[in-house]
Amino acid sequence: MSRGQNTSSTTSAANAAILAAALVFATLPLWADKGLVFLAGIVMVQIVFAVSFNLMFGLTGLVSFGQAAFFAAGAYTAAWLGRAVPELPFLIFCLAGGLVGALLALLIGVVALRRASGIYFAILTLALGQLVYTLIGKSDALGREDGLVGIKRPVIDLFVGTLDLSIGDRYYYFLLVACGILLGLLWWVWHGQLGRLLAALRQDAERIRFFGVNVRRYREIAFIISGGVTALAGALVAPWSQIITPAIAHWSYSALPILFCLLGGASRFWGPAVGAIVFAGLEYATRTMVGVSELIVGGALLVVVLAMPGGIVGTLSLLARKLTKNGKERLNEQSA
Amino acid sequence: MVRTTRRNALKLLGVGVAAGALGMPWVRNAQASGPYKIGFLGSLSGPAESLGAPMLEGVKIAVEDINAAGGTNGRQLELVVRDDKAKPDVGTAAARELVGEGCSMLLGVVSSAVALAVSAVLQQEDAVLITCAAHSMRLTKEDFNRNYFRITDNPFMRQRAQAHVMAERFGEVTTWGGLIPDHEYGRSTWECFDNGLKTYYPELAKAEPTISKPVMTTYGGSDYRNFVASAMRDPAVGFFVSAYGGDAITMYQQALPYGFFKKKHPIVDAANEFIVARAMKENFPEMWIGSHWYSGAFTGNPMNDELARKMTERTGIKFLDGFIGEGYSAVRAYAEALKTADSGKTADVIKALEGLTFDSPTGKRTIRAEDHQTIKPVVLYRVRGASNADGIEVVEHRVIDGATVIDPATPGVKLTF
């Protein structure tokens, strides 16, 4: 078996896994209870949240501890517009949410990326994220600490008719499609020219600077894309959960995508997605173990992170390579 | 090696459908016969755990009592429990999950923010919720919906009753301040107490009260010293506090070294029952506490006495929290409603609950048909630390007829003073 065939078989297995996951998400409302369907919707949004975060973390090599601020900016913008100007199309609310997130990323990026990198960048983004959290909690228009409750699911005008997404599982399928499109966009960025340049920046920013590349500018671009897509994910979640509270802007919410990346593997595009699914599965499985649930989830995560430095996807990939190599050696021995 | 082919995709789809057919535990199901399923949704972890856990005990005792007596309509009650962690998003997810498991009759909920969030999705999920402690006035006013019921009193009843007692007993204390958590419940309680002071001081104490702007505190915090220091600077003598659960324990303990309780008197606590008193024991300062249910106030009521006996047997605790009585009462209300709504369908249950009069540990209660607010007695007691085996004592208690202090039923309309 040639090296090309090895790669091909690994890719084929990965594609099959992605297809299987997509099928599970797509068929979930047919066989699962409402609670699980609701959770799956949240997980889909969190996958977009984590993958967009990983554009900064895994690809560009910068840790933002304030990512939840973008998520909250998108969610609150869409929900607030939905109340203030309900006659506007829902897609405008989503786009506005994404735009506000991107603008916020631009502003934070201008401050945080000018001189800071590494831990200083992380602390600066954490501080600015907490500022957003505090502002939301003090804002009467945004419901202060109680948040915005009773957010309606939209009716979309399709020109030839309307589609009421509040009926049945329609909004779930809308989320599925929207998250799929956003993940497609992130895939394109990750695997395209920009993605390769960002990966090079992570590996050796100084060398890239010598090539005449404006390093800060490209980091800002990555930050804006990451912030914008995260905000779009936030805008999508508001009508799904039908409530948003300042908790989604809190630093502990910013820790979620970091956790997903470490769990699933930050070096792979789908790593954070796997992390988000595994984390949700752990939480769901232990939800009735009141008082010990957090201990079990935390302990399990600790074991995975310590035992699998490359995350679940990295480790599985390593195992697959070893198995293929062993199989090839056995085949050679038999042939001999 | 697995190839990505249409055949493999169909196989995977088949596995999913087969899982549904095999009836796995997480698979969608419906409740047509068998036991009536009741979903408990409450704070079983986090700062409000000390409020949610006793509520669940009351629920369990009621379910056991009803099942031991043959159930309702010959059908047993089955309890499914979920923790809302006092977080609105977790609460709505848990409520949806409970409904998905066939529990369209929900009860519990400590936090007003959770109650408001869950209440907003009840009609969409075709479920009904009876809250046992959530006090926000919005629930029966501007955010009212027909699928929501409150089994206990509300801030209009309780905080105005507290203000009434203060005007009656402490007419000379005319300056008042507050330590209020900055969320819906906190603001709701303060508005009602403030209004009560303005109403009853001129009437009973023949004096106009001077009311300071309250100190707004955080929820779930660990350091309340800055808030206590602000309250110490306030010239107000009497203080109203509506922080609750773990927050109240932390705040009261941090307030002790400041001499807060020596400088400020009387203290009115909105709803902490015996939770903080049991934690601080002999160090607990004297205060007037609002309660959902106090067994000592209803001695002679067989349901009250039996509930108190069972709960003390289980826990060894003498001073029982009112949340127990409310959890117990909510199950009793459902059981009584199911006698006429034997289908267990949400629309039938709502209809049966509206205007329902039923027995509870505080005596007969009636759920007002218009706004689903229950008419029940308001209970207050004066508690302080003591050098006895329990470390605390109830000096006196007051029971006020709920019908005399209840707000007018105005569903859909914001409460204004």
HADDOCK unambig.tbl for C-alpha pairs under 7 A between the chains (distance, minus, plus):
assign (segid A and resid 9 and name CA) (segid B and resid 1 and name CA) 6.61 0.50 0.50
assign (segid A and resid 12 and name CA) (segid B and resid 2 and name CA) 6.79 0.50 0.50
assign (segid A and resid 12 and name CA) (segid B and resid 3 and name CA) 5.75 0.50 0.50
assign (segid A and resid 12 and name CA) (segid B and resid 4 and name CA) 6.36 0.50 0.50
assign (segid A and resid 13 and name CA) (segid B and resid 1 and name CA) 6.45 0.50 0.50
assign (segid A and resid 13 and name CA) (segid B and resid 2 and name CA) 5.45 0.50 0.50
assign (segid A and resid 13 and name CA) (segid B and resid 3 and name CA) 6.63 0.50 0.50
assign (segid A and resid 15 and name CA) (segid B and resid 4 and name CA) 6.54 0.50 0.50
assign (segid A and resid 16 and name CA) (segid B and resid 2 and name CA) 6.61 0.50 0.50
assign (segid A and resid 16 and name CA) (segid B and resid 3 and name CA) 6.55 0.50 0.50
assign (segid A and resid 16 and name CA) (segid B and resid 4 and name CA) 5.02 0.50 0.50
assign (segid A and resid 20 and name CA) (segid B and resid 12 and name CA) 6.52 0.50 0.50
assign (segid A and resid 23 and name CA) (segid B and resid 13 and name CA) 6.62 0.50 0.50
assign (segid A and resid 31 and name CA) (segid B and resid 17 and name CA) 6.68 0.50 0.50
assign (segid A and resid 31 and name CA) (segid B and resid 20 and name CA) 4.91 0.50 0.50
assign (segid A and resid 31 and name CA) (segid B and resid 27 and name CA) 5.82 0.50 0.50
assign (segid A and resid 31 and name CA) (segid B and resid 28 and name CA) 6.06 0.50 0.50
assign (segid A and resid 32 and name CA) (segid B and resid 26 and name CA) 6.19 0.50 0.50
assign (segid A and resid 32 and name CA) (segid B and resid 27 and name CA) 4.54 0.50 0.50
assign (segid A and resid 32 and name CA) (segid B and resid 28 and name CA) 5.00 0.50 0.50
assign (segid A and resid 33 and name CA) (segid B and resid 26 and name CA) 6.24 0.50 0.50
assign (segid A and resid 33 and name CA) (segid B and resid 27 and name CA) 5.42 0.50 0.50
assign (segid A and resid 33 and name CA) (segid B and resid 28 and name CA) 3.98 0.50 0.50
assign (segid A and resid 33 and name CA) (segid B and resid 100 and name CA) 4.68 0.50 0.50
assign (segid A and resid 33 and name CA) (segid B and resid 101 and name CA) 6.72 0.50 0.50
assign (segid A and resid 34 and name CA) (segid B and resid 96 and name CA) 5.87 0.50 0.50
assign (segid A and resid 34 and name CA) (segid B and resid 97 and name CA) 5.78 0.50 0.50
assign (segid A and resid 34 and name CA) (segid B and resid 100 and name CA) 4.59 0.50 0.50
assign (segid A and resid 35 and name CA) (segid B and resid 93 and name CA) 6.32 0.50 0.50
assign (segid A and resid 35 and name CA) (segid B and resid 94 and name CA) 6.88 0.50 0.50
assign (segid A and resid 35 and name CA) (segid B and resid 96 and name CA) 4.80 0.50 0.50
assign (segid A and resid 35 and name CA) (segid B and resid 97 and name CA) 3.33 0.50 0.50
assign (segid A and resid 35 and name CA) (segid B and resid 100 and name CA) 5.70 0.50 0.50
assign (segid A and resid 36 and name CA) (segid B and resid 97 and name CA) 6.66 0.50 0.50
assign (segid A and resid 38 and name CA) (segid B and resid 93 and name CA) 6.79 0.50 0.50
assign (segid A and resid 145 and name CA) (segid B and resid 182 and name CA) 6.92 0.50 0.50
assign (segid A and resid 145 and name CA) (segid B and resid 183 and name CA) 5.57 0.50 0.50
assign (segid A and resid 146 and name CA) (segid B and resid 113 and name CA) 5.94 0.50 0.50
assign (segid A and resid 146 and name CA) (segid B and resid 183 and name CA) 5.87 0.50 0.50
assign (segid A and resid 146 and name CA) (segid B and resid 184 and name CA) 6.41 0.50 0.50
assign (segid A and resid 149 and name CA) (segid B and resid 117 and name CA) 5.71 0.50 0.50
assign (segid A and resid 150 and name CA) (segid B and resid 117 and name CA) 6.75 0.50 0.50
assign (segid A and resid 150 and name CA) (segid B and resid 120 and name CA) 5.09 0.50 0.50
assign (segid A and resid 243 and name CA) (segid B and resid 89 and name CA) 6.72 0.50 0.50
assign (segid A and resid 243 and name CA) (segid B and resid 117 and name CA) 6.47 0.50 0.50
assign (segid A and resid 288 and name CA) (segid B and resid 82 and name CA) 6.53 0.50 0.50
assign (segid A and resid 290 and name CA) (segid B and resid 44 and name CA) 6.69 0.50 0.50
assign (segid A and resid 290 and name CA) (segid B and resid 45 and name CA) 6.89 0.50 0.50
assign (segid A and resid 291 and name CA) (segid B and resid 45 and name CA) 6.16 0.50 0.50
